[in-house]
Amino acid sequence: MSATCLPPSVLTSVTAQFKAPSRTVRVQALRNNPRERGPWHITVTSATGTHEVVLKTGPTAEQAGRRTTRYVSVRTSMSTEATALTLAEDHRLPAPRLIAADLAGGCGRLALMTTAVTDGTQATDEIGLRALGALLPTVHAVSVPPHPDLPPRTRAREGDDYVAVRAQQRDDIDHHESGTDRERRELCHRLISDHPNWSQERLDRYLTVPATTPLIQQAERILGQLPHSSEQAGLVHDDVALGNVIWAESKPVLIDWEGAGSGPAGLDLGNARFEIAQQHGQQGADLLRQGWQQSSSEPLPADLDYWDLSAALNTPANLAHWGPDASHRRDAFLRHVLTRLRRAHRHGEVR
């Protein structure tokens, strides 16, 4: 991809970091549609050699954000990532190292530059998955005092809350069915205002067809009954998935820390188990658990069932855009957790 995808002022700021006459020899987008955010892999040559960096950028407007089920500020997420990467370096966690951050947009865009991690073969065999499981307790062992850039996290992928979305849709359907004509018009006006890209067909479908399934509804009821830790004690990444892991010399390195914060130990483990099960089935998820148990002096989180369910339920009902079998795999994971809970209840176990 041409360097023209980035303003010259941004590239000048990148090359200036190396304190020597330098030139950019390649700018490569790391996703198909980088727009203003990237990230980009940039190769810089200078008197000190060749430097490989990764650059994320963002629009400078204060209100700039991204939205799935809720609004997330680009500026806030970049500030969180910069803070988390500094903390990761201080504690020698396997993560990219922060080189520079411009969170005021002085170079023309918000910008965050890190070292590039050498990409190796994805080690998703038994050894690799156990190694990823072993990494997670070392992340959570990092104490996170209250900090605006590392806020409390109550679920994995904090920017999404599909349980709340489904609950809101049920309420909207009830109000649409029981409301007066005026109340229906006001409801439709609010929905169109919140979702300006919705067609009339999409609006009608939202108000008549709940985006859920009996299995999801059952799992949500049980999730609401399970005890879980609310302790905000340790560092969490908040989106541990294979897409956010690079294998350097067969060892996992966590990237994309923009959702990091303070949270319970089970949050990252539950999400990682769900994400791995999407690609490698329940056996892969169990290998992560074994990696945690074999490496950590801390016991396995007692509320892991809660965090497994929480991660799996923080997804749309229909996962066709994840892949042809994604919904089936998510449902298989949910059934496995529910079966485990039924067995534990039968035997009087406290989880």
Residue pairs with C-beta under 8 A, 6 or more apart in sequence:
1 27
1 28
1 29
1 34
1 40
2 27
3 11
3 24
3 27
5 27
5 29
5 34
5 40
6 27
6 40
6 55
6 57
6 109
7 107
7 108
7 109
9 107
9 108
10 55
10 57
10 107
10 108
10 109
10 111
11 24
11 27
11 42
12 107
13 100
13 102
13 107
13 111
14 24
14 42
14 44
14 53
14 55
14 113
15 22
15 23
15 24
15 44
15 46
17 53
17 99
17 100
17 113
18 44
18 46
18 48
18 51
19 46
19 48
20 46
20 47
20 48
21 46
21 47
22 44
22 45
22 46
22 47
22 51
23 44
23 45
24 42
24 43
24 44
25 43
25 44
25 45
25 50
26 41
26 42
26 43
27 40
27 41
27 42
28 40
28 41
28 42
28 43
29 38
29 39
29 40
30 38
30 39
30 40
30 41
30 54
31 38
31 39
34 40
36 57
36 58
36 59
36 109
37 56
37 57
37 58
37 74
38 55
38 56
38 57
39 54
39 55
39 56
40 54
40 55
40 56
40 57
41 52
41 53
41 54
41 116
42 52
42 53
42 54
42 55
43 50
43 51
43 52
44 50
44 51
44 53
45 51
52 115
52 116
53 99
53 113
53 114
53 115
53 116
54 96
54 113
54 114
54 115
54 116
55 111
55 112
55 113
56 78
56 81
56 111
56 112
56 113
57 109
57 110
57 111
57 112
58 64
58 74
58 75
58 78
58 109
58 110
58 111
59 74
59 109
59 110
60 105
60 108
60 109
60 110
62 75
64 73
64 74
64 75
65 71
65 72
65 73
65 74
66 72
66 74
66 159
68 159
68 160
69 159
69 160
69 161
69 162
69 164
69 165
70 159
70 160
70 161
72 159
74 110
75 103
75 110
76 149
77 258
77 259
78 101
78 103
78 110
78 112
78 258
79 103
79 149
80 149
80 150
80 151
80 257
80 258
80 259
80 260
80 261
81 112
81 256
81 257
81 258
81 260
82 98
82 101
82 103
82 112
82 149
83 147
83 149
83 150
83 260
84 95
84 149
84 150
84 235
84 237
84 257
84 260
85 95
85 96
85 97
85 98
85 114
85 257
86 98
87 142
87 144
87 150
87 235
88 95
88 142
88 254
88 257
89 95
89 97
89 98
91 142
93 138
93 139
93 142
93 254
94 135
94 248
94 251
94 252
94 253
94 254
95 253
95 254
95 255
95 257
96 114
96 115
96 116
96 117
96 253
96 255
97 114
97 115
98 112
98 113
98 114
99 113
99 114
99 115
100 111
100 112
100 113
101 111
101 112
101 113
102 109
102 110
102 111
102 112
103 110
103 112
104 110
105 111
117 246
117 248
117 253
117 255
118 246
118 248
119 246
119 247
119 248
120 246
120 247
120 248
120 249
120 250
121 247
121 250
122 128
122 242
122 245
122 247
123 131
123 247
123 250
123 251
123 252
124 242
124 276
124 279
124 280
124 284
126 287
127 250
128 247
128 250
128 252
129 276
129 280
129 284
129 287
129 288
129 291
130 287
130 288
130 290
130 291
130 294
131 250
131 251
131 252
131 291
132 240
132 245
132 252
132 272
132 276
132 288
132 291
133 269
133 272
133 287
133 288
133 289
133 290
133 291
133 292
133 295
134 291
134 292
134 294
134 295
134 296
135 252
135 254
135 291
136 240
136 265
136 268
136 269
136 272
136 288
136 292
137 265
137 292
137 295
137 296
137 298
138 295
138 296
139 234
139 235
139 236
139 237
139 254
139 268
140 233
140 234
140 235
140 236
140 265
140 268
141 234
141 298
142 234
142 235
143 233
143 234
143 235
144 150
144 232
144 233
144 234
144 235
144 261
144 262
146 262
147 262
150 235
150 260
150 261
150 262
151 261
151 262
152 232
152 261
152 262
152 263
153 232
153 236
153 238
153 259
153 261
153 262
153 263
153 267
154 230
154 263
155 161
155 267
155 310
155 311
155 314
156 238
156 239
156 240
156 267
156 268
156 270
156 271
156 307
156 310
156 311
156 314
157 238
157 239
157 259
157 271
157 311
157 314
158 238
158 259
158 261
159 259
160 314
161 314
162 313
162 314
162 315
162 316
163 220
163 223
163 313
163 314
165 211
166 210
166 211
166 212
166 216
166 220
166 317
169 206
169 210
169 211
169 212
170 210
170 212
172 187
172 191
172 206
172 207
173 207
173 208
173 210
175 183
175 187
176 184
176 187
176 207
179 187
187 207
188 203
188 207
191 198
191 203
191 206
191 207
192 198
192 203
195 202
195 203
198 206
211 316
211 317
211 318
212 317
213 317
213 331
215 331
215 334
215 335
216 313
216 317
216 334
218 338
219 309
219 312
219 313
219 334
219 337
219 338
220 313
222 309
222 338
222 341
223 306
223 309
223 310
223 313
226 303
226 305
226 306
226 309
226 341
227 303
227 306
228 264
228 266
228 303
228 306
228 307
228 310
229 264
229 265
229 266
229 301
229 302
229 303
230 264
231 264
232 262
232 263
232 264
233 262
233 264
233 265
234 262
234 263
234 264
234 265
235 260
235 261
235 262
236 260
236 261
236 262
236 263
236 264
236 267
236 268
237 244
237 254
237 257
237 259
237 260
237 268
238 259
238 260
238 261
238 263
238 267
238 268
238 271
239 256
239 259
239 271
240 254
240 268
240 271
240 272
240 275
241 271
241 272
241 275
242 275
242 276
242 279
244 254
244 255
244 256
245 252
245 253
245 254
245 255
246 252
246 253
246 255
247 253
264 301
264 303
264 307
265 298
265 301
266 301
266 303
266 304
266 306
266 307
267 307
267 310
269 288
269 289
269 292
269 301
269 304
269 307
270 304
270 306
270 307
270 308
270 309
270 310
270 311
271 307
271 311
272 288
273 285
273 288
273 289
273 304
273 308
273 311
274 285
274 308
274 311
274 312
274 330
274 333
275 311
276 284
276 285
276 287
276 288
277 284
277 285
277 329
277 332
277 333
278 322
278 323
278 326
278 329
278 330
278 333
280 287
281 329
281 332
282 332
282 333
282 336
285 333
289 300
289 304
292 300
293 300
301 307
302 350
302 351
303 351
304 351
305 337
305 340
305 341
305 344
305 351
308 333
308 337
309 334
309 337
312 330
312 333
312 334
312 337
313 334
315 330
317 327
318 327
319 326
319 327
319 330
320 326
320 327
341 351
344 351
